[in-house]
Amino acid sequence: MTEQPRPTSHRLPGRTAVVTGAAGGIGLATARRLAAEGAHVVCADIDDKAGKAAADAVGGLFVRADVTDQEQVEALFRAAHDTYGSVDIAFNNAGISPPEDDSILTTTLDAWKRVQEVNLTSVYLCCKAALPYMRRQGKGSIINTASFVAVLGSATSQISYTASKGGVLALSRELGVQFARDGIRVNALCPGPVNTPLLKELFAKDPERAARRLVHVPGGRFAEPEEIAAAVAFLASDDASFVNAAEFLVDGGISGAYVTPM
């Protein structure tokens, strides 16, 4: 794994961050960035080997957790608190986008339910588990991974994924408002397409599918995981102390574009 440059800001010394889906992609890049900012990082994933490697790379703790299982999610946040003494940051990032989630005309009910469980119910469970610790502390930052598809429609539909991310956006807004006076901020991170193994598997190996998406990006490229991780680090930090209940778009301008450059 390539070592990322250490940020000069070091904004999170001594804070405890829980990252779900930490074994790869945005989760791994964020675990590295938060650790470089000074945080203790708890890496959660269902992939034991990759999850432990991620935790070892950042000097953190690996906890195997199925984020759709309430008991395992509660054990994850309990382990973070018991190990490091606080739960300051929850980056609820785990998610799936399977090929069987497609048009509403072809997506089965089982496929719909599976995506909803992993992408939306897991965020509900993680927030439910993190909030009591943060309320006792009188502070905390929760960042939930939504998506730019939560604010835009697409003719190349992944119907359950899109609906789940819209749910994450609404849930995050509601919690941000409800718990603001407890010193807790809750924001929905809305990335554009990111150059991760998942995206490569879905789109990039098919030049036609990739081109259909890239034409809508003003910069003409997908984001790198480290660019999304930088946004998470900002939202986790005191630099974002007045950013709450927001849809925080990091999409390269997709949602603001009509006609893009040639």
C-alpha distance (Angstrom), angle and dihedral (degrees) to the residues before:
residue distance angle dihedral
M1 . . .
T2 3.77 . .
E3 3.79 114.6 .
Q4 3.79 111.4 -122.7
P5 3.82 120.8 -136.7
R6 3.78 112.2 -94.1
P7 3.82 112.0 -112.8
T8 3.76 115.7 -120.8
S9 3.81 94.5 -141.0
H10 3.84 98.9 69.9
R11 3.80 90.2 -168.2
L12 3.81 101.8 165.6
P13 3.82 108.4 52.5
G14 3.79 112.7 168.8
R15 3.80 96.0 -3.6
T16 3.78 121.4 132.3
A17 3.78 118.1 -127.9
V18 3.79 126.4 -171.6
V19 3.82 114.3 -156.2
T20 3.80 120.3 -171.8
G21 3.78 119.7 -158.4
A22 3.79 86.4 27.3
A23 3.79 98.0 151.8
G24 3.79 96.4 84.7
G25 3.79 150.1 -10.6
I26 3.79 117.1 18.5
G27 3.80 92.1 -6.2
L28 3.79 94.5 56.6
A29 3.80 93.7 43.6
T30 3.80 89.3 50.1
A31 3.80 93.8 47.9
R32 3.80 88.1 54.6
R33 3.79 93.3 46.5
L34 3.81 95.3 47.8
A35 3.79 90.7 48.2
A36 3.79 90.0 50.0
E37 3.81 87.6 52.1
G38 3.82 88.5 57.8
A39 3.81 102.3 -97.2
H40 3.78 128.5 138.3
V41 3.80 102.4 -121.3
V42 3.79 126.0 -150.2
C43 3.80 109.0 -162.3
A44 3.80 115.7 -154.0
D45 3.78 124.7 -170.9
I46 3.80 142.4 132.6
D47 3.82 90.7 -124.1
D48 3.81 103.2 87.1
K49 3.80 97.7 -168.9
A50 3.81 98.4 44.6
G51 3.80 92.7 37.8
K52 3.79 93.0 53.3
A53 3.80 90.5 45.8
A54 3.81 89.3 53.5
A55 3.80 92.1 50.1
D56 3.79 91.9 46.9
A57 3.82 90.5 50.1
V58 3.80 91.7 56.8
G59 3.81 98.1 35.3
G60 3.78 90.0 -113.7
L61 3.79 141.4 122.9
F62 3.80 125.8 -83.1
V63 3.79 118.7 -147.5
R64 3.78 119.3 -179.4
A65 3.77 106.5 -136.5
D66 3.76 136.9 166.0
V67 3.79 99.0 -148.2
T68 3.81 91.7 -152.6
D69 3.82 90.6 63.0
Q70 3.80 113.7 83.9
E71 3.81 95.6 -155.0
Q72 3.80 92.7 50.3
V73 3.81 91.6 47.8
E74 3.80 91.4 50.3
A75 3.81 89.6 48.6
L76 3.81 89.9 51.0
F77 3.79 94.9 57.0
R78 3.80 91.7 40.0
A79 3.82 89.4 54.6
A80 3.81 90.4 50.6
H81 3.80 92.0 51.4
D82 3.80 95.0 42.3
T83 3.81 92.4 49.1
Y84 3.79 101.2 42.6
G85 3.80 105.1 16.5
S86 3.80 100.3 -117.3
V87 3.79 146.6 43.8
D88 3.79 105.8 -136.9
I89 3.80 103.8 153.0
A90 3.79 131.0 30.0
F91 3.79 116.2 -172.0
N92 3.80 102.3 -172.3
N93 3.75 98.3 -165.7
A94 3.81 110.5 140.1
G95 3.78 113.9 121.2
I96 3.78 146.2 141.4
S97 3.80 136.6 -141.3
P98 3.81 106.6 -171.3
P99 3.82 122.3 -172.3
E100 3.81 92.1 -119.5
D101 3.83 87.8 66.9
D102 3.78 99.8 85.1
S103 3.80 136.0 119.0
I104 3.80 116.1 -2.9
L105 3.80 85.6 -117.6
T106 3.80 92.9 63.9
T107 3.82 105.8 24.3
T108 3.79 110.8 103.8
L109 3.78 123.6 -136.9
D110 3.81 90.5 -113.1
A111 3.83 91.0 54.5
W112 3.81 90.3 46.9
K113 3.82 92.3 51.4
R114 3.81 94.3 46.8
V115 3.80 93.2 54.2
Q116 3.81 91.9 45.3
E117 3.81 90.7 51.6
V118 3.80 95.5 50.4
N119 3.80 99.2 36.6
L120 3.81 103.9 35.0
T121 3.80 111.9 13.6
S122 3.80 89.2 49.8
V123 3.81 90.4 56.9
Y124 3.80 89.7 50.1
L125 3.82 90.2 51.0
C126 3.81 94.4 45.9
C127 3.80 93.4 48.6
K128 3.81 90.7 46.0
A129 3.82 89.8 52.7
A130 3.83 97.1 43.2
L131 3.79 100.0 44.6
P132 3.84 99.1 70.5
Y133 3.83 91.0 56.1
M134 3.79 91.9 47.5
R135 3.80 93.1 46.7
R136 3.81 91.0 53.8
Q137 3.80 89.6 49.6
G138 3.79 92.9 45.6
K139 3.80 91.7 -130.3
G140 3.77 144.3 61.2
S141 3.79 145.9 134.1
I142 3.79 123.3 -130.1
I143 3.80 118.6 -169.6
N144 3.80 116.4 -172.4
T145 3.79 120.6 -166.3
A146 3.79 109.5 -124.8
S147 3.81 119.9 152.7
F148 3.76 143.8 -124.9
V149 3.83 85.8 -103.2
A150 3.81 86.4 70.9
V151 3.81 88.2 72.0
L152 3.83 101.6 32.4
G153 3.78 135.7 53.5
S154 3.78 122.2 -128.1
A155 3.79 133.5 -159.9
T156 3.82 88.0 -153.9
S157 3.77 90.5 67.2
Q158 3.77 131.3 -166.3
I159 3.76 90.9 -179.1
S160 3.79 102.2 -169.9
Y161 3.81 93.2 41.5
T162 3.80 90.9 51.3
A163 3.79 92.9 47.1
S164 3.80 92.2 46.4
K165 3.79 92.2 52.7
G166 3.79 90.8 49.1
G167 3.78 86.6 53.8
V168 3.80 91.6 51.1
L169 3.79 89.4 51.8
A170 3.83 93.5 51.4
L171 3.82 93.4 42.7
S172 3.81 91.7 50.9
R173 3.80 92.7 49.6
E174 3.81 91.4 49.9
L175 3.81 94.4 49.2
G176 3.79 92.4 44.7
V177 3.79 89.8 57.5
Q178 3.80 95.6 40.7
F179 3.81 97.4 51.1
A180 3.80 101.9 31.3
R181 3.81 93.1 107.5
D182 3.79 90.0 52.9
G183 3.80 87.5 64.9
I184 3.79 92.8 -105.4
R185 3.79 124.7 131.2
V186 3.81 121.1 -160.4
N187 3.79 119.7 -170.6
A188 3.79 135.8 172.3
L189 3.78 114.2 -131.9
C190 3.80 109.8 -148.3
P191 3.81 110.0 -166.3
G192 3.76 124.4 -173.3
P193 3.82 118.6 -134.8
V194 3.80 109.0 -42.6
N195 3.79 128.2 -154.7
T196 3.80 96.1 -116.4
P197 3.82 131.9 134.5
L198 3.82 89.0 -101.0
L199 3.80 93.0 55.3
K200 3.80 92.0 44.0
E201 3.79 89.6 53.3
L202 3.80 93.2 47.7
F203 3.79 102.3 39.7
A204 3.77 120.6 -6.9
K205 3.81 96.6 66.6
D206 3.81 87.0 60.1
P207 3.83 106.2 62.0
E208 3.80 92.8 -162.8
R209 3.82 93.5 53.1
A210 3.80 91.6 44.8
A211 3.80 92.7 48.7
R212 3.80 91.5 50.5
R213 3.80 88.4 58.8
L214 3.79 100.1 38.0
V215 3.80 92.4 56.3
H216 3.82 87.9 70.2
V217 3.81 94.6 53.6
P218 3.83 111.1 90.5
G219 3.81 91.2 -149.3
G220 3.79 92.9 47.7
R221 3.81 96.5 -127.8
F222 3.78 142.2 81.1
A223 3.81 120.4 -106.2
E224 3.79 121.5 -99.0
P225 3.82 117.3 -123.3
E226 3.80 90.6 -118.0
E227 3.80 90.3 60.5
I228 3.79 90.8 56.5
A229 3.81 90.4 44.6
A230 3.80 89.6 56.1
A231 3.80 89.4 56.4
V232 3.81 90.7 50.7
A233 3.80 90.8 50.5
F234 3.80 89.6 52.7
L235 3.80 93.4 49.2
A236 3.80 90.6 47.4
S237 3.79 92.9 51.8
D238 3.80 135.0 77.2
D239 3.81 87.5 -108.7
A240 3.82 84.4 78.6
S241 3.81 94.4 47.1
F242 3.82 92.8 131.3
V243 3.82 96.3 39.7
N244 3.79 107.3 101.6
A245 3.82 138.9 145.5
A246 3.80 87.5 9.4
E247 3.78 134.7 147.2
F248 3.79 95.5 -133.1
L249 3.78 105.4 -159.1
V250 3.80 118.3 -157.3
D251 3.77 96.6 169.0
G252 3.81 106.4 126.0
G253 3.79 90.5 -110.2
I254 3.83 98.1 -57.8
S255 3.78 94.3 131.7
G256 3.80 91.1 50.1
A257 3.78 97.1 47.4
Y258 3.78 131.9 99.5
V259 3.81 103.6 160.9
T260 3.80 116.5 14.3
P261 3.83 128.3 -152.9
M262 3.80 119.1 -80.2
